[in-house]
Amino acid sequence: MDQSIPWVQVLVQMVHGPEVPVRGIISGSDRDRRPGDEVGWTAYAGALPPTLTGGGIEDTELRVWRDGMRVRIERLDGRPMLLCDAVTCWRFRDGRELPRAAPAATLQLCGNGTDLLARRPAERWVGDDYTHPTGPITATPYLSRPAWQFELAPPPHSRSPRTAHPMRMIVDQQTGLVLERRIGAVGPAERWSQFVVGEVFDEALFIWDGPAESVAAETRRQRAEDQALRAERRRWFDAHVTAEPLRVAVTADLDLQYLHTFDTGTGAFEASLGRRGITASLARRPRSTEEWELRWAGPVHRWSTSRFDWALAVHDVELTAEGLAELQVRLHPGVPIVPPAG
């Protein structure tokens, strides 16, 4: 490796480089996504929608500003997609009247090249997943700025064709931000096509002073809409099919699946039963007056014979009295049920 540009120097600049205001135009490719998939910027606050063209997704250019936690992302025609003033984030979505508001702490930039606005934290450089250069680091101009160019080795045991090639990266020397990144020599790239550093931004760029909908309000609205839709469809079914309860008898195959514990001396055991999507738990112990804590989910049916206490929980269907009586006969034929001990 070229000793004039040590890897550790580049790595430190990428992780701990100066936090200076940047703006420009970025683009990315999300060709593996399907129409309707969202390109996310945070798991809590929402997602940036990709550009949909016909049946697929094309590369999307976005105009961006970032100054610390303050972020603005908009389309090239000026329509905002995301604003963050370091306290609140607002996400603007096609077809929605109001942007969705969420705390700035939820902001996580990813998709369509937006993660080029952020740094990869130090812990992400641990391991062998695109973390080590394959050769020398060379100086190169990019957008008329001094930059470093290098390749990172792919994961050694990857079976995905997408991650079978080195990652080619160009990094700005001053800021340590990634200016271009692509897998392989001709793979789709995420890149800056315009990159400006050090300007002073108007605070108004990052603030939305119009109406917005909180995540909690959106969740309540979506839940109400879903309940209303379900009620409407239930009314249609009741009117055009039947409003009578559709109760039918179900035969459950409760064969032994696994015997977890057993005691040859006492006859005690605990087992899992079930087949074809229906599961159950069955246990017995010598007849006793002590508490029997089983920690099973759902209703537990308990009964006793002269020798044993029994317990059964069927987890996926409602067990009728007739079904329980039939199972008891199969478990201890000819042995009557008696009151519990004590």
Sequence and secondary structure as in RCSB ss.txt:
>XXXX:A:sequence
MDQSIPWVQVLVQMVHGPEVPVRGIISGSDRDRRPGDEVGWTAYAGALPPTLTGGGIEDTELRVWRDGMRVRIER
LDGRPMLLCDAVTCWRFRDGRELPRAAPAATLQLCGNGTDLLARRPAERWVGDDYTHPTGPITATPYLSRPAWQF
ELAPPPHSRSPRTAHPMRMIVDQQTGLVLERRIGAVGPAERWSQFVVGEVFDEALFIWDGPAESVAAETRRQRAE
DQALRAERRRWFDAHVTAEPLRVAVTADLDLQYLHTFDTGTGAFEASLGRRGITASLARRPRSTEEWELRWAGPV
HRWSTSRFDWALAVHDVELTAEGLAELQVRLHPGVPIVPPAG
>XXXX:A:secstr
  TTS HHHHHHHHHH     EEEEEEE  TTS TT  EEEETTTEEE   EETTEE  EEEEEEEETTEEEEEE
TTS EEEEEESSEEEE  TT SS EEEEGGG    STTGGGGS   GGGGSSSSS SBSS  EEEEETTEEEEEE
EE   TT   GGGSS EEEEEETTT  EEEEEESSSS EEEEEEEEES    GGGG   S  EEHHHHHHHHHHH
HHHHHHHHHHHHHHHT  S           EEEEEEE TTT  EEEEEEETTEEEEEEEEE  SS      SS  
EEEE SSEEEEEEESSS   HHHHHHHHHHHSTT   B    
